[in-house]
């Protein structure tokens, strides 16, 4: 009996020793204790499980949305308010580029729809201008280093006068200067307020069939049927509205159109004069030269000006993107 009691006491002492060693041992012997991710265990039992490539980026970083959130009205509107607030306060805008206009944009209240559309287009318009100004730098370097191959590529893209008749392998100094002046006139940015205003008019705040089906924000025509969408009620028309893979492609095409089409030569000349005089170039000024953009002529100019003023688009002129 006494032996049994002795064994029970000994067993109890061993248990107590092990218990104490379990808590103090790791610290005493400098053994790292394992960290249990109870949150991860909880997530594993939740349904459905969110995969790593579809994390809610809006909650982890308010500047961005994940692709599966583009049609979440609450998240998109909250994001748009954040972006427009950044722009007004001159805070750099995140490089968040929507690939398309949300399909449910018609379901937003009018003011919300406007906020969402402006917030979506603003960073894309800024990126479009950024790309043009990068190309302008490339052009200047090409002339300073006599990179004829690059000069020829840019001359072709920006439709330099008599391009097909220019012998780029044998250009004299006078000819090079003439080409450079023309490219300086053409390779430049477009005021943000003008880009926003025209996209608003031409796409109906992103609700038009062309914007929804083909990312067409500016009503640009094409005579290649495979590259466009035929207007309803006029399927026999010899033109289509050009469609694009994404919104940025649409903006880039619009900027290139204003920078190359003969109809906007006066617009480019005016911009060059303002640029050379080191003066600000606004959308309200440049729109005066867009009477040939639509069939209604100068009425279109008035229409664009009204959109700029009514929606206070000029306050976005000096917006900037975050650095890479």
C-alpha positions in Angstrom: 0.0 0.0 0.0 2.8 2.3 0.9 4.6 1.4 -2.3 1.6 2.2 -4.3 1.2 5.6 -2.6 4.9 6.3 -3.3 4.4 5.5 -7.0 1.5 7.8 -7.3 3.4 10.7 -5.7 6.4 10.1 -8.0 4.1 10.0 -11.1 2.4 13.3 -10.0 5.9 14.9 -9.6 6.9 13.8 -13.1 3.7 15.2 -14.6 4.2 18.6 -12.8 7.8 18.7 -14.0 6.9 18.1 -17.6 4.1 20.7 -17.4 6.6 23.3 -16.0 9.2 22.3 -18.6 6.7 22.7 -21.4 6.2 26.4 -20.6 9.6 27.4 -19.3 11.7 25.1 -21.4 11.6 26.9 -24.8 12.5 30.2 -23.2 15.2 28.6 -21.0 16.7 26.5 -23.8 16.0 29.2 -26.4 13.8 26.9 -28.4 11.4 28.7 -30.8 7.8 28.0 -30.0 5.6 27.1 -32.9 3.1 29.7 -34.1 -0.3 28.4 -34.9 -2.3 30.3 -37.5 -5.8 29.9 -36.1 -7.1 32.4 -38.6 -5.9 30.1 -41.4 -7.5 27.1 -39.8 -10.8 29.0 -39.6 -10.5 30.0 -43.2 -10.0 26.4 -44.2 -13.3 25.5 -42.8 -15.1 28.5 -44.3 -17.2 28.2 -47.4 -16.3 29.3 -50.0 -12.5 29.6 -49.5 -11.0 32.7 -51.1 -8.0 31.8 -53.3 -4.7 33.8 -53.1 -5.2 35.4 -56.5 -8.6 36.8 -55.6 -7.8 38.5 -52.3 -9.9 41.5 -51.4 -7.4 44.1 -52.4 -9.8 47.0 -51.7 -9.7 46.2 -47.9 -6.0 45.5 -47.8 -5.2 48.5 -50.0 -7.9 51.1 -50.7 -6.2 52.3 -53.8 -6.9 49.1 -55.8 -9.7 46.7 -56.7 -9.3 43.1 -57.8 -10.8 42.1 -61.1 -13.6 40.2 -59.5 -14.7 43.4 -57.8 -15.2 45.5 -60.9 -19.0 45.0 -60.8 -19.5 45.4 -57.1 -21.4 48.7 -57.0 -20.6 49.6 -53.4 -16.9 48.9 -53.6 -16.5 50.6 -57.0 -18.3 53.7 -55.9 -16.3 53.9 -52.6 -13.1 53.5 -54.7 -14.2 56.3 -57.1 -14.8 58.7 -54.3 -11.3 58.0 -53.0 -9.7 58.5 -56.4 -11.5 61.8 -57.2 -10.7 63.1 -53.7 -7.0 62.3 -54.4 -7.2 64.3 -57.6 -8.8 67.3 -56.1 -6.2 67.4 -53.3 -3.4 66.9 -55.8 -2.4 63.6 -54.3 -0.9 61.2 -56.9 -3.5 58.9 -58.3 -2.9 55.1 -58.1 -2.3 53.3 -61.4 -5.6 51.4 -61.4 -6.7 50.8 -65.0 -10.1 49.3 -65.5 -10.0 47.2 -68.7 -13.7 47.9 -69.4 -16.6 50.0 -68.1 -18.6 48.0 -65.5 -21.6 46.3 -67.2 -23.9 47.5 -64.4 -23.0 51.2 -64.7 -26.6 52.0 -65.8 -27.8 50.8 -62.4 -26.0 53.5 -60.5 -27.7 56.7 -59.4 -26.8 59.6 -61.8 -24.3 61.3 -59.5 -22.7 57.9 -58.5 -22.5 56.9 -62.2 -20.7 60.2 -63.0 -18.2 59.7 -60.1 -17.4 56.1 -61.2 -16.9 57.0 -64.8 -14.6 60.0 -64.1 -12.6 57.9 -61.6 -12.2 55.1 -64.1 -11.2 57.4 -67.0 -8.9 59.7 -65.0 -5.9 57.3 -64.4 -6.3 55.9 -67.9 -6.3 59.4 -69.5 -3.2 60.3 -67.4 -1.5 57.1 -68.6 -2.3 57.9 -72.2 -0.7 61.3 -71.9 2.3 59.8 -70.1 2.9 57.4 -72.9 2.8 60.2 -75.5 5.3 62.3 -73.5 7.6 59.3 -73.2 7.4 59.0 -76.9 8.3 62.7 -77.2 11.4 62.1 -75.2 12.3 59.1 -77.4 11.9 61.3 -80.4 14.2 64.0 -79.1 16.9 61.4 -78.3 16.5 59.9 -81.7 17.3 63.3 -83.4 20.2 64.0 -80.9 21.8 60.6 -81.6 20.9 60.6 -85.3 18.9 57.4 -84.9 17.3 57.4 -88.4 15.5 54.1 -87.8 13.6 55.5 -84.8 12.9 58.7 -86.7 11.4 56.8 -89.6 9.2 54.7 -87.3 7.8 57.8 -85.5 7.4 59.6 -88.8 5.3 56.8 -90.1 3.2 56.6 -86.9 2.5 60.3 -86.8 1.9 60.6 -90.5 4.7 63.1 -91.4 3.9 65.0 -94.6 4.9 63.1 -97.7 6.2 60.2 -95.6 6.2 57.8 -98.5 8.4 60.0 -100.6 11.1 60.7 -97.9 14.4 58.9 -98.4 15.3 58.4 -94.8 18.7 56.9 -95.6 19.8 60.1 -97.2 18.4 63.1 -95.2 20.2 66.4 -95.1 20.2 68.7 -92.1 17.4 70.9 -93.4 15.2 67.9 -94.0 15.8 66.5 -90.6 15.0 69.8 -89.0 11.7 70.0 -90.9 10.7 66.5 -89.8 11.7 67.2 -86.2 9.5 70.4 -86.1 6.5 68.4 -87.4 7.0 65.7 -84.8 7.3 68.2 -82.0 4.1 69.6 -83.2 2.3 66.2 -83.2 3.8 64.2 -80.3 2.3 65.9 -77.3 -0.4 65.5 -74.6 -4.0 66.4 -74.6 -5.6 68.3 -71.7 -7.3 65.9 -69.2 -10.5 67.9 -69.1 -10.9 67.5 -72.8 -10.3 63.8 -72.8 -12.9 63.4 -70.0 -15.4 65.6 -71.6 -15.3 63.9 -75.0 -15.4 60.5 -73.6 -18.5 61.5 -71.5 -20.3 62.8 -74.7 -19.2 60.1 -77.1 -19.9 57.2 -74.7 -22.9 58.5 -72.7 -21.0 58.2 -69.4 -19.9 54.7 -70.4 -23.4 53.4 -71.1 -23.4 53.4 -74.9 -23.5 50.1 -76.8 -20.2 50.9 -78.4 -18.6 51.5 -75.0 -20.1 48.4 -73.4 -19.4 46.0 -76.3 -16.2 47.5 -77.8 -14.6 49.8 -75.2 -15.2 52.6 -77.7 -15.2 55.8 -75.8 -14.7 58.4 -78.5 -16.9 57.3 -81.4 -14.0 56.8 -83.8 -14.9 55.5 -87.2 -13.2 52.7 -89.1 -13.8 51.4 -92.6 -12.6 48.0 -91.7 -15.7 46.1 -90.7 -13.8 43.5 -88.8 -12.4 46.2 -86.5 -15.7 47.8 -85.5 -19.3 47.7 -84.6 -22.0 48.6 -87.0 -24.5 51.2 -85.8 -28.0 49.8 -85.1 -30.5 50.8 -87.7 -27.8 51.4 -90.3 -26.2 48.0 -90.8 -25.5 48.8 -94.5 -23.3 51.8 -93.5 -19.8 51.7 -95.1 -18.3 52.5 -91.7 -18.2 51.0 -88.2 -17.4 52.4 -84.8 -13.9 51.1 -84.0 -13.7 48.7 -81.1 -10.7 48.1 -78.7 -9.3 45.4 -76.5 -9.4 47.7 -73.5 -10.1 51.3 -72.4 -6.5 52.4 -72.5 -6.2 51.3 -76.1 -9.3 53.4 -76.9 -7.7 56.5 -75.2 -4.4 55.9 -77.0 -6.1 55.8 -80.3 -8.1 59.0 -79.6 -4.9 60.9 -78.6 -3.2 59.7 -81.8 -6.2 60.7 -83.8 -6.0 64.3 -82.5 -2.3 64.3 -83.0 -2.3 63.2 -86.6 -5.6 63.9 -88.4 -5.5 66.9 -90.8 -8.8 68.1 -89.4 -7.0 69.0 -86.1 -4.0 70.8 -87.6 -5.1 74.1 -86.1 -5.5 72.5 -82.7 -1.9 71.2 -82.8 -0.6 74.6 -84.0 -2.4 76.4 -81.2 -0.9 73.9 -78.7 2.6 74.4 -80.0 2.2 78.2 -79.7 1.1 77.9 -76.1 3.9 75.3 -75.4 6.6 77.6 -76.8 5.3 80.5 -74.8 5.4 78.3 -71.7 1.7 78.9 -71.1 -0.9 76.4 -69.7 -3.0 74.5 -72.2 -6.5 73.9 -71.1 -9.3 71.8 -72.5 -11.6 74.8 -72.7 -9.1 76.5 -75.0 -8.3 73.5 -77.2 -11.9 72.5 -77.8 -12.4 75.6 -80.0 -10.6 73.7 -82.7 -12.8 70.6 -82.6 -15.6 71.8 -84.8 -14.8 69.1 -87.3 -15.0 66.2 -84.8 -18.7 65.8 -85.2 -21.3 66.6 -87.9 -22.9 69.3 -85.8 -19.8 71.5 -86.2 -19.4 74.4 -83.8 -22.4 73.2 -81.8 -20.1 70.3 -80.7 -17.6 72.8 -79.4 -20.3 74.4 -77.3 -21.4 71.0 -76.1 -17.9 70.0 -75.0 -17.4 73.3 -73.2 -20.7 72.9 -71.3 -19.7 69.4 -70.2 -16.3 70.7 -68.9 -18.0 73.6 -67.0 -21.0 71.7 -65.7 -18.9 68.8 -64.3 -16.0 71.0 -63.2 -13.5 68.9 -65.2 -10.8 71.6 -65.2 -10.0 70.7 -61.6 -8.5 67.4 -62.8 -6.1 69.1 -65.3 -3.0 68.9 -63.1 -3.7 65.4 -61.7 -0.7 63.1 -61.6 -0.1 59.3 -61.3 1.9 57.6 -58.6 5.4 56.6 -59.5 6.0 53.1 -60.6 
